[in-house]
Amino acid sequence: MTEYLSRKDLSNLDFVIKRLGAEAKNLVPVVDQIPNHTNELEIGFSFLSEIVETAVKPIYRFLRYSSHRHNAFLQLVLGSKDYQALQIGRFRQGGEIHQWMYDCYSVSRLLRKCGFTDIVQRTALTSYIPYWPSYNLDTELDGSTYKPDSLFIEAIKPAQ
């Protein structure tokens, strides 16, 4: 996602920010408003920068960080296909993946099953709680939703 949002030729930036919210805003680089006049010095610097990125940095990381040496050794021993499977397994065990996915219907059904009533789909700015928007829990200071693709459900658990 970071690589995609870092592109200078991102044509649908407004849509992406509207869909992803503040997370996308924080990843999008600031683009200079000054026209781009390329000269020989800039071309030389760009070429040098590319060499550093593709050749020097990997060598430095390999020598500096034991984890890079460890991963290079594993890739050499396992081969690229098995190493890729190992990486996928590491990722899935790392807690980064979703274990469950809910929609309005399934969350409402689960809440009802657990004894909740008055189940309502909400927005980040609406709630049974008075003055809810003033808490800014899922919104930016300007009132925009932090993650526009979030699902907001509210329910009441009756006293027993």
N, C-alpha and C positions, 0 to 999 in steps of 0.2 A: 504494500500500500504506500509506504514511504517513497519507494522508487517511482511509482506512478505519479504521486502528488508532487514530486520534485521536478517533474518535466516542465520545461519552459514553454512547450507548445500545447499545453493543456487547454483544449478548446471549450470544454464543458465545465469550467471551474465553478461557475455559479451553481449549476445543478449539483455538483459533487459536494460543495459546502452546504447547500440546502439539505441534502440527503444525510450527510455525515456529521454536520454541526461543527462544534468547537474543535473536535479532534482533527478534522481536516484543516481548519484554519491554522492550527498550530504547526502543521506539517508543510504547508504551502510556503515556498520561499518568496521573499519580497522581490518583485521584479523592478529593476531600475526604469524610471520613466525617460531616461536620457537615450536618444537614438544610438544605435550600435554602429560605430565606425571602426571597423577592423583595420588594424595596421600590422606591419611586419613584426613589431615587438609583441603584440597580442597573439599573433599566430605562433611565434616562437615559444612564448610562455605556455600557450595551450598545448603545444607538442611536448614540452618539458613536463608539464603537469600530467599528461597522459602516460609518459614513461614512468614517472614516479608512482602513479596509481597502479599500473599493470606489472611493473617489474620490481621496483625498490620496496614498496610497502609489503608485498607478500614475503619477500626475503627477510625483511626486518621482523615481521610478525613470527615467522618460523623460528628465527634465532632468539627472539625476545620472550615469547610465550610458550610454555611447555604444552599447553592445550593444543596449540597449532601443530607442534611436532607429534603429539599423541594422535591427533586426527589424521595427519598425513601418513603416519605409520599404519593406522587402521585402514585407511583407503588403499594403501599399497598392498596390505595383506588380504583384505576382503575383496578387493576389486570394486569398481564403481557401482555396480548394481546392488551388491550386498551392503556396501557402505551407505547407499541411499536408503535401503530398508532399515538399517540401524538408525539413521538420522530421523526417519519417520517415526520409528518406535520411541526414540528419545523424546521427540516432540509430543507424541500422544500421551506419554507418561508424565510429561512436565506440567500438567494442569492448565495448559493454554487452550485446550479444545472444549467445545460445548459438550456437556453430557446429555442435556435435554434441550428441546426447543419447544416453546409454547406460543400459542396464538390466543386471541381473545376468548375463543370458545373453550379451549382446553384449560386455561387458567380459571375461567369462571366455573367450569365444571368441577375442578379440583377444590376450589374455595367452597363451593356449595357442599361438596362431599365432606369437607372438614367442619361444616356447621356455620359458615359465614352466610350473611344475608345482605340484601341491598347492594348486590354486586353491580358495579357500573364501570364502563370503560371511560377513562378520563384523558386529559392532556396534562402536560407538566405544570400547567397553570390553574388547574381546577381540582377541587377536593371538597369533602364534607367539612374539613377543618377550616375555621374562619381565618381570613387573612393569609391563606396558603401561599399566594405568589410572593409575599414579602419574605418568605424563608429562602427563596432562591436555591432550592435543593437540586433540581434538575434543569436549571435555567442559568443563562448568563445574566450579568447585571442589566443588560439592555432588554431582558425579558424573552430572548430567543431560547428555544429548547436546546440544551447541551447536546443531546443525541436524538435528532429528529426521528430516527427509525425505532425508538424505544416504544415499548408497550406499557401503558399505565392503566392499571386496574385497581379499583378501590372497593373495599367490602367492610362490613361491620360484623364483629363477632359478638353475638348476644351474651349478656351476663347470665351466669348459671346459678 
